[in-house]
Structures are given as structure tokens and as C-alpha cells.
Amino acid sequence: MEDKFILPQLRQDLLYHEFEAEGLKFFILYDPKEYALQPIELPIEFLPLLQLFNGETTLKNLCEILDSKNQPGFNQEPIIQLVEVLDILGYLDTPKFHEIKKDIDEYLASPVRPPVCAGNSYSKEPEALRFEIDALLNSTSPNGIRAGANAIVVPHIDFRIGKISHEVYSAGYHTIKNTEANLFVIFGTAHYGNSDLFMLSRKDFATPLGIANTDNEIIDELITELPYKPSIDELTHRNEHSIELQVVLLQHIFADRDFKILPILTGSFFNYINEKTNPANDEKFVQFITTLKSIIERKSRKAVYIASADFAHIGRKFDDKFDADTELAQLEKEDMQLIRNLENLDSESFFKQIVDCGDSRKICGLSPIYSLLKIAAPTKSQFLKYNQWNEIETKSAVTFASMSFYQS
């Protein structure tokens, strides 16, 4: 039966590039049209094999061809597994690919991004959701917290972990609940894509509380004024939670206000860290920040900037070779030094501390926090709350904090 199995047609619009790692040769197969769910990395020996994925070659034919070319190392089972993986990811011209393509095309054509966290991180029922958010916001008192912030750092950790996340979110949002802002610029960590330093979305964001409109006039101005084409990466935004969690909080807090959002996912700073270079010396980074700030001021937007940012990620789930609880005390010391740098409005020392350890603590909020400080240019700050979530089951932990920043 398997001998008669016909290898599906590999899509003809794919690209690949070869590379070496530790003396071995590989290639990355990827989809420039971005229908495939992710790139796939394979040993270079698989390249001629993929050329036989033509909708005609049988599994038996393939094994005979490889044997004749003195490549007998392949057997049927891994080849069948490869077919399954390629099909799931959208690399084969099969019904599965056309299903993926239809879904993506329909999403890209829609002006609205539907929620991905409703029904899991928070309730999909509006009344229940309002109750949940009220409980979150009331988990801390606003007493002693200075209001009037023009920028805040808040987590994007799951609401469901309870009080330890609620009180950190709550403290941050207390500082802006009386703002007159009509634009919330949200810098979110990009967990699922890294196409650029800054990745915009033109879509309005839907949640159970309604539609938050995106300020496309600002995006139009960015496209006109930047010397390069800014990235509109709708697919990276599609399944990302870091901005959505802030949107639903804003919708509840400012339910009676007509406001807009500017959703910006920030890409990894890996290259800066690896090369020990500084984003502030990168012309592209500086141009985006300065141009966006200029447009917002010229358009007379009353803006509040939000960095949706967690701090460290350690332990087994994050590929560390140690249990998180053995490092929590030391980690808090390191995190508090990061926070002191932010309190001092010292974005460069904040960045340098992470560079010096090679980002060993995996600070996913690095790029949104750094970007926020550069564009908001605050003159004062306030540290609000810090917590750690130790997930015993996975021997892993995530840390997070809230801070507020002011112009005077």
C-alpha cells in the first residue's frame, strides 16, 4: 500500500537558502507569500528528495531512485512523516494548503482582527468580562500612585494566573485612568513573528467589548514620511496576545470615550545583542521613532504610550537546564536592577545590562520598553509593582512589573 503512495506536488512558489552550522550543511525552505505556517529547516541531503515531490513519483519509485544514487539512507517511514509535516505547514499543493490559503486570504481582506484570547485568557461574554476586569483593576488601591502618566509599562502575562498578575496590571492602569488621551500607542512583544523592527497593523481590534479602531491616518503618514517602507504585518498580529490584552482593558476603562489605538509589535533585538550594537545608533530604528513622534504631535493627538512587556523567562519550559525556583531570589535582584535603570530613565543602562549577559534571562519586554522610553522621552518615573509567577508544573517562571512615566 505504502509503495503505491504518490508524493504530493511541492508548491512551485517556494524559496530556500542553504547554510552551514557546526560543519554540517542545511537548507531552510520558506514561503515568500507567507501562507506556510513557518519556515522549515532540513539537512541538505533532503534537497534532491524534495525535487521528487511532483505528484507523480511513488514512494517505491523514490526509494529506488535514491538507491540508484547511492543514497540508501532514507526509508519509507521518515519520508511519510516529512510529507505529513510539509502538508500541515502548507508547503504541498494539497487540499490542506488551499484550506490554509483561503483562511489567510479571508483574514487579510477583513478590516477587523478578531480576538484570540476571548474564551481562554478572559471571558468571551461581555458582562462576565466586565466583572473580571473590575476585579483585576480593584486588586490594588490607587492611593499613593501618581496619576497623569503619559507612558506605562504593564505585563502581557495571562490574566488567569490571578492576583499576582492582576495587581501589576492594576497599578499601571491606575496611573492613566484619568487621562484625556484619545490615542493609545501600544508597543507589544512579537512572540510569533519577526519580520521587522516595528510591525504595524491596519486592522481594527475586536473584543467582546466592541471594536477598537486603529489610527490609520497615522499609519498613512508614516508610509509617506519614512524613507523606507514600514512593515504592515497582519499575520504576525493575528495570533499575538500582547496587544489584545491591553486593548480589552482600555475598552473597559474608557468605555465612554472615543479613542483610537496604534498597534505596533516590536521585533527581537537579537542582532543588536549578538553584535553588541545599540538600537539608538541604528538609523532605521531612530527614523521610525522620531517620525512617529513628529506625526503624533503634528496631528495634535493626545497620546499615551504603553509597553506591553514581561521581564524574565527562566526554567525548563524556556530551555534552561535548571529549575526556576533555584534562581528566583537572584532573578529578583537582577530584575530590580533593570527596574532601577528604568526609574533613572536610563534606557542605555537597561539595554546594556541585558546585552552583558547575552539576554540569558530572555527579557521579552526589552524591545517594547526600550522603544517606549525613546518615543515618550519622560522626565520622571514611578516604579509600581513587581511579581514572579513560578509555574511549579513546568519548573519555569516569568517575571513582570508595572511602571509609569511622566513629562513633568
C-alpha positions in Angstrom: 0.0 0.0 0.0 2.7 2.5 1.0 4.8 1.5 -2.1 2.0 3.0 -4.2 1.7 6.1 -2.2 2.3 9.1 -4.5 4.3 12.0 -3.2 2.2 15.2 -3.4 3.3 18.2 -5.6 5.6 20.6 -3.7 4.3 24.1 -4.3 6.2 25.8 -7.1 6.3 29.3 -5.5 8.6 28.4 -2.6 12.2 29.5 -2.0 15.1 28.1 0.0 18.6 29.1 1.1 21.5 27.0 2.2 23.6 27.5 5.3 26.2 25.7 7.4 26.2 25.1 11.2 28.8 23.3 13.2 30.3 21.8 10.0 27.0 20.5 8.7 25.0 21.7 5.7 21.3 22.6 5.9 18.7 24.5 4.0 15.7 26.5 5.0 12.6 26.1 3.0 10.2 29.1 3.2 7.2 30.7 1.6 7.7 34.3 0.4 3.9 34.6 0.1 3.6 33.7 3.8 0.9 31.1 3.5 3.1 28.4 5.0 2.8 28.5 8.8 6.6 28.7 9.4 9.9 28.0 7.7 11.3 24.5 7.9 14.9 23.6 8.3 16.2 20.3 6.8 19.6 18.6 6.2 21.0 19.4 2.7 20.5 15.7 1.8 16.8 16.3 1.6 17.0 18.9 -1.2 17.1 16.5 -4.1 14.5 14.4 -2.4 12.0 17.4 -2.4 12.6 17.8 -6.1 10.8 14.4 -6.5 7.7 15.7 -4.8 5.9 16.2 -8.1 2.6 14.5 -7.8 3.8 11.5 -9.9 6.6 9.8 -8.0 5.6 6.9 -5.8 7.2 6.1 -2.5 8.6 3.0 -4.1 10.0 5.0 -7.0 11.6 7.4 -4.6 13.4 4.7 -2.7 14.6 3.1 -6.0 15.9 6.4 -7.2 17.8 7.1 -4.0 19.3 3.6 -4.0 20.5 4.1 -7.6 22.2 7.4 -6.5 23.9 5.6 -3.6 21.7 7.4 -1.1 20.1 4.4 0.6 19.9 6.1 4.0 16.2 7.0 3.5 13.5 4.6 4.5 9.7 5.0 4.0 8.6 6.0 7.5 10.6 9.3 7.8 9.6 10.2 4.2 5.9 9.7 5.1 6.5 11.8 8.2 8.1 14.5 6.1 5.1 14.5 3.8 2.8 15.0 6.8 4.8 17.9 8.2 5.0 19.6 4.9 1.3 19.2 4.4 0.4 20.6 7.8 2.7 23.6 7.3 1.3 24.4 3.9 4.2 23.5 1.6 2.4 21.0 -0.6 -0.2 21.7 -3.3 -2.9 19.7 -1.5 -6.4 20.5 -0.1 -4.8 21.3 3.2 -2.8 24.1 1.6 -5.9 25.5 -0.2 -7.7 25.5 3.1 -4.9 27.4 4.7 -4.7 29.9 1.8 -8.5 30.5 1.9 -8.4 31.2 5.6 -5.5 33.6 5.3 -6.9 35.4 2.3 -10.2 36.0 4.1 -8.4 37.3 7.2 -6.2 39.7 5.2 -9.3 41.0 3.3 -11.2 41.7 6.6 -10.8 45.2 8.2 -11.1 43.7 11.6 -8.8 41.5 13.7 -11.0 39.1 15.8 -9.9 38.3 19.4 -7.7 35.3 20.0 -7.8 35.4 23.8 -11.6 35.6 24.3 -12.8 32.4 25.9 -9.4 31.5 27.4 -7.4 34.4 28.9 -10.6 36.3 29.5 -14.3 35.7 29.2 -16.0 35.9 25.8 -19.2 37.1 27.4 -19.2 40.9 27.8 -20.9 41.1 31.2 -18.7 38.4 32.7 -15.6 40.1 31.1 -16.5 43.5 32.7 -16.8 41.8 36.0 -13.4 40.1 35.6 -11.7 43.4 34.6 -13.3 45.3 37.5 -11.9 42.6 39.9 -8.5 43.0 38.2 -8.5 46.8 38.5 -9.7 46.7 42.1 -6.9 44.3 43.2 -4.8 47.4 44.2 -5.7 50.8 45.6 -4.8 53.9 43.7 -3.8 55.6 46.9 -0.2 56.7 46.7 0.0 56.1 43.0 0.7 59.3 41.0 -1.8 59.8 38.1 -1.2 61.6 34.8 1.3 59.3 33.3 2.0 59.6 29.5 3.6 56.2 29.3 3.3 52.9 31.2 5.0 49.5 31.3 2.5 46.8 32.1 2.6 43.0 31.6 1.0 40.8 29.0 1.0 37.7 31.2 -2.2 35.7 31.3 -5.0 37.3 33.4 -5.9 33.8 34.6 -2.9 33.4 36.9 -4.8 35.6 39.3 -3.8 38.2 41.9 -0.1 38.2 41.1 -0.8 39.4 37.6 -3.9 41.5 38.5 -2.2 43.8 40.9 0.6 44.5 38.5 -1.8 45.4 35.7 -4.0 47.3 38.1 -1.2 49.6 39.4 -0.1 50.5 35.9 -3.6 51.4 34.7 -4.4 53.4 37.8 -1.9 56.0 36.5 -3.7 56.6 33.3 -7.4 56.1 34.2 -7.9 59.9 34.3 -6.0 60.7 31.2 -7.5 62.8 28.4 -5.7 60.7 25.8 -7.5 59.9 22.5 -4.7 57.7 21.2 -3.0 54.7 22.8 0.2 53.7 21.1 0.8 50.1 22.2 4.2 48.6 21.7 3.8 44.8 22.1 6.2 42.0 22.1 6.1 39.9 18.9 6.1 36.3 20.1 5.1 34.7 16.7 7.0 36.7 14.0 10.0 38.9 13.5 9.7 40.4 10.0 10.9 43.8 11.1 11.9 46.1 14.0 8.4 47.5 14.1 5.3 45.7 12.7 2.1 47.6 12.3 -1.5 46.5 11.8 -4.1 48.5 9.9 -6.9 46.3 11.3 -9.4 47.4 14.0 -9.3 45.2 17.0 -12.4 43.3 18.0 -13.1 42.0 21.5 -16.2 41.1 23.4 -16.4 44.7 24.4 -16.6 46.0 20.9 -14.3 47.4 18.2 -11.2 49.5 19.0 -10.4 51.5 15.9 -6.8 51.7 14.6 -5.5 55.2 13.7 -4.8 54.5 10.0 -4.3 58.2 9.4 -1.1 58.0 11.4 0.0 54.9 9.5 -0.7 56.6 6.2 1.6 59.5 7.3 4.3 57.0 8.4 4.2 55.4 4.9 4.5 58.8 3.3 7.3 60.3 5.5 9.6 57.4 6.3 12.5 56.9 3.9 11.7 53.2 3.8 8.5 51.2 3.7 7.3 50.4 7.2 6.1 46.8 7.8 2.4 46.1 7.8 2.4 42.6 9.1 -1.1 41.5 9.7 -0.3 37.8 10.1 2.2 38.4 12.9 -0.6 40.4 14.7 -3.2 37.8 14.1 -2.4 35.4 16.9 -0.5 37.7 19.2 -1.9 38.4 22.6 0.4 41.1 23.9 -1.6 44.0 22.3 -5.0 42.4 22.6 -4.8 42.1 26.4 -4.1 45.9 26.7 -6.9 46.7 24.2 -9.6 45.0 26.2 -8.5 46.8 29.4 -8.6 50.1 27.6 -12.0 49.4 26.2 -13.4 48.8 29.7 -11.6 51.7 31.4 -12.5 54.2 28.7 -15.9 52.7 27.7 -17.5 56.1 27.2 -14.6 57.6 25.2 -14.0 57.7 21.5 -10.3 56.7 21.3 -8.1 55.0 18.8 -5.2 52.6 19.1 -1.9 52.3 17.2 -0.9 48.6 17.5 2.9 48.1 17.0 4.6 44.8 17.5 8.3 45.2 18.2 10.8 42.7 16.7 13.6 41.0 18.5 16.7 42.9 19.5 18.8 39.7 19.0 21.0 41.2 16.3 21.9 44.2 18.5 22.6 41.9 21.4 24.6 39.5 19.3 26.7 42.2 17.6 26.8 44.4 20.8 25.4 47.3 18.8 22.9 49.9 20.0 19.4 50.5 18.6 19.9 54.2 19.3 22.7 54.1 16.7 20.6 52.3 14.1 19.3 54.8 11.6 16.2 52.8 10.8 15.2 52.5 14.4 15.7 56.2 15.1 13.8 57.2 11.9 10.8 55.2 12.9 10.7 56.6 16.5 11.3 60.2 15.6 9.0 60.2 12.6 6.1 58.6 14.5 6.6 61.1 17.4 6.6 64.0 15.0 3.4 62.8 13.3 1.6 62.3 16.5 2.5 65.8 17.7 1.7 67.4 14.3 -1.7 65.7 14.2 -2.4 67.0 17.8 -3.1 63.6 19.1 -3.2 63.3 22.9 -1.2 60.1 23.2 -0.4 57.7 25.9 2.3 55.1 25.2 2.0 51.6 26.5 4.8 48.9 26.6 3.1 45.5 26.8 6.1 43.7 28.3 7.0 40.9 30.6 10.5 40.6 32.1 12.4 37.3 32.5 11.5 33.8 31.3 13.5 31.1 33.0 13.4 27.3 33.7 12.8 24.1 31.9 9.9 25.4 29.6 12.3 28.1 28.3 15.2 25.7 27.5 17.2 26.3 30.7 18.9 23.4 32.3 17.8 24.3 35.8 14.6 24.5 37.8 13.3 28.1 38.0 12.8 28.1 41.8 16.5 27.7 42.3 17.1 31.1 40.7 14.1 33.2 41.8 15.9 35.2 44.6 18.9 36.0 42.3 16.5 36.8 39.5 14.6 39.3 41.6 17.9 41.1 42.3 18.7 41.3 38.6 15.2 42.4 37.7 15.3 45.2 40.3 18.5 46.5 38.8 16.7 46.6 35.4 13.9 48.5 37.1 16.3 50.9 38.8 17.7 51.7 35.4 14.2 52.4 34.1 13.4 54.5 37.2 16.5 56.6 36.3 15.2 56.9 32.7 18.4 55.3 31.6 17.4 53.2 28.6 21.1 52.6 27.7 22.0 51.0 31.0 18.8 49.0 30.9 19.8 47.7 27.4 23.5 47.2 28.4 22.6 45.0 31.4 20.7 42.7 29.1 23.5 42.7 26.5 26.2 42.0 29.0 24.5 38.7 30.0 23.6 37.8 26.4 19.9 38.1 27.3 20.3 34.9 29.3 17.1 35.7 31.2 15.1 36.1 28.0 13.6 39.5 28.7 10.8 39.6 26.2 9.9 43.1 27.0 13.3 44.5 26.0 12.3 46.0 22.6 8.8 47.4 23.6 10.2 49.0 26.8 13.3 50.5 25.1 11.1 51.8 22.2 8.6 53.4 24.7 11.4 55.3 26.6 12.8 56.6 23.3 9.5 57.9 22.0 7.9 59.1 25.3 11.1 60.8 26.5 9.8 61.1 30.1 11.4 63.3 32.7 10.1 61.4 35.8 9.1 57.8 36.6 7.5 55.7 39.2 8.0 52.0 40.0 4.7 50.4 40.9 4.7 46.7 41.3 6.8 43.6 40.6 5.8 39.9 40.8 7.1 36.5 39.8 4.9 33.6 38.5 6.6 30.3 39.4 4.9 27.6 37.4 5.6 24.5 39.5 4.4 22.0 37.0 6.9 23.1 34.3 9.7 24.2 36.7 9.6 27.6 35.0 9.0 31.2 35.9 8.0 34.5 34.3 8.6 37.9 36.0 6.8 41.1 35.3 6.5 44.7 36.6 4.5 47.9 36.1 5.9 51.4 35.9 4.7 54.8 35.0 6.4 57.7 33.3 5.7 61.4 33.2 6.6 64.5 31.3 6.9 66.7 34.4 
